[in-house]
Amino acid sequence: MAQNTTKRKTIARDISWLSFNARVLQEAADNSVPLRERIRFLGIFSNNMDEFFRVRVATLRRMIQFGSKANMHLENDPQQIIDEIQMTVLNHQGEFNRIWEEVSQQLNEQKIFLRTEKELNAEQQNFVRNHFEEEVSSDVIPLMIENIPIFPMLRDKSIYLAVVMWKKENALKKKYALIEVPSRSLGRFTLLPSPKPDESHIILLEDIIRFNLPDIFSYFGYDQYQSHVFKVTRDAELDIDQDVSTNIIQKIEKGIKNRRKGKPVRFVYDREMDPGLLEYLVRRLNLSKRDNLIPGGRIHNFRHFMDFPDQVFKEKRLRKKPFDHPLLTVRRVTDVILEKDVMLHFPYHSFLPLIDLIREAAFDPDVTTIKITCYRLAQNSKIINALINAVRNGKEVVVMLELRARFEEEANIEWKNRLEEEGAKVLIEIPNMKVHSKICIIKKRTKDNNFLLYGFISTGNLNEKTSKVYADHCLLTANQKIMADVNRIFSFLEQPKTGMHFLRDCKVIIPSPMFVKREMLKLIDEEIKQARKKKPAAITLKMNSLSDEEMIQKLYEAARAGVEIKLIIRGVYCMLSENKKFEKPIKAISIVDEYLEHARVWVFHNRGKEKVYISSADWMRRNLEHRVEATCPIWHEELKQELKDILDIQLQDNVKARWLDNELSNEYVRTTKKKIRSQVETFNYLFKKTQTNRETGSN
C-alpha cells in the first residue's frame, strides 16, 4: 500500500481507504480469529469494495470527466489515483482468493463442505432437482442474449450466470445466455442432506441453477454447458438536480432509478470464463480496460457470506451479549436521567434504554413533544414503533428523516410514508446538506406548569441491529443547557432557510456546519500556545475518518510546536504522521476487531481543565461544512473519566491495533507488555463497573 509521499502533504483519501479495507482483509487472514468471523470479514471486505467502486471510483471518474471544473479535495490527480486503485485492488483480490482457499480447507477440516453442482451424491442430486422445481424455477428467467438487439440493463448488487451451450457433435456452434441469480428473494445458501450426521453440506444458489441447466434449456436440445458467474458494479451516486419545481421525494426516486442505470465502474468475472463469452460480454456492455475488468474466482458477491449459515458451526458464537447499564436495571430510564447524566457505551451496554425512553415518553401524560433525528434505521425499527405509539397517544412527534442516507433512501422513504400516515411531522430536506446528527429531545410539563427538557445525543445511528456491532457512545441527559441547544438545532431543522441563527446561538453544543471546524481550530491553537510556552499540551482524537486538509495542517502545526497528539482513526486517514520536524512524535493507530469502532471522542488538555467531547462528525470536509452535526461537551466528571479510560485502553491495544504510518503498511502494534485487546478489555472494564455499582448499591 505504499504511496509516494515525498512531495505530498497528505495521503489521497481513496488510497487511504483501500488501506483500511486491507485491515479488514487482515482480520480474515488471521488464524486466531474464529472461522465464522473470518468468513464474515471476507463478506465485509467484499461489501466495502463494492460500495467503494459504486461511490468513490465513480466520483474520480467524474473528476476526470469534468477536469478543472471538478471540486477536487485531496484528489489533485484523479487519473493517477484510479491507476493506483486498479493495481492495489488486483493485489487485494489475489490475497482475498488465497484467504478464501485457506478458509475453505479449514471448513472441510471442520466437516463443513461447500458443494458444487458436480460434487453431489445421488440423494443430494434429487434434493437439488426438487428444490429447484419447488423453490427456485419460478424466479429464474434465462435470456438468450445473442437474439436481443438491445442488451439488457444488468442490475448492480446482482450476480449473473453467463451460460455457454453447444451440442457435442458441433462444438463450434455455441449459444450464449444470461441468468440473474435471484439471491435477493431466495438467499444464497441451501443446506443439503448430509451423508454423515457429523457433516454439514451447503450449496450456493447459482450452483443449484447450474445443476438444472439441462432442464432450463431443454427446449434447445443442447447437451454441453459451461457457466460462469460475473457481476457489474455501477456508479451509485445520486445526481439530484436543483430543479425547484421537483420535490425531494421525486428527486430521490428519480436518482434511485438512475442509480440502477449508472455507468459500469467495475466488471468482476470468473477467470475461467470462456474467452469468446468474455469478449462478447465486454463488447455488449461497452466496457473497456478503464472499466476495471477484474478476474476473480468462481464465487462473487461475497457480501452474502456475512450471512453464512451459523448453525453449521459446532462451537458456540463467542460474541458476548450486551449487558444492562447498572443505573437502568430497576428504575424507569426517564426517572434516572432526570436526576443525573448516563452514558451508554454500545455494543457493551444494551440499546434497549433508548427504546424504553421513547416508550415511556409515549405513555407519559405530561410529555407533550418528542423530536428526533434518524439516519439509518433497523429494518423493523422499534424506535419508529415507539414514535408511532407516541403519536397515537396525542404527542407531537417531529422526525428529521434523512432521505439521502446512502443506500438507505428507499427504506427511509417508506418510513416517511408510514410516520406521516400516523400523523407524525416528518422533516426531510435541508438544501445542499445532509442531517447526520443523532439527537432526541423530549418536552415534559412539570407540576408548576413549566416545561422540562431531556433526551440524548449519540455518536451512532438509532439502530438496534447495528448497535450490537458498532462501538458508539450515547449521552442520556436532562441538562437544560445541553437540551436548550438540541432544541435550537431542531428549530433550525424546521426553518432551514431562515434559521441559521439558531445554530449560531448554541451555547454549549458545537454544531456543524461551520462551527465545529472553527471551535476545534481554536482548541488546537490553545494547545499550540501552551506547548510553545513549554507547558503541558495534549490532544487525543478518536474518529472514523480524518481527511479535512485544514484540520490536518493545523495538527501538523501542533506537532511541530510540541503538542502531544494521539490519534485513533478507524478508516480514512490522510495525515502523514511521521515527520522529523515534529517536536513530539504523533501516535496514530487504527483498531479493526470484532466490533466496528464508530465513535467520535475528542479530548483537549486545556491547561489541565480537560475538555472532552462526543460527536457525530468526523473531520472530513463533508461533515464539517455540508452536514448538520452535533458535538457535545461531557461535563460529568465520572463520565469524562469513563471516556478517557476507554481511550487509554484503546491506545494500549497491542493485538488489534495497527500503526498508521506514512507508508500505509498496516503493521500491527506489537509490544513486550502483556497482550491487550482493547475491545475485550473495554467489555471487562465496563462490566466490572456494573458489578461494583450493584455491590455498592449506587444510584
Summary of the structure (lengths in Angstrom):
residues: 699
radius of gyration: 27.2
end to end distance: 50.8
largest distance: 94.1
contacts: 2288
relative contact order: 0.09
helix: 43%
strand: 22%
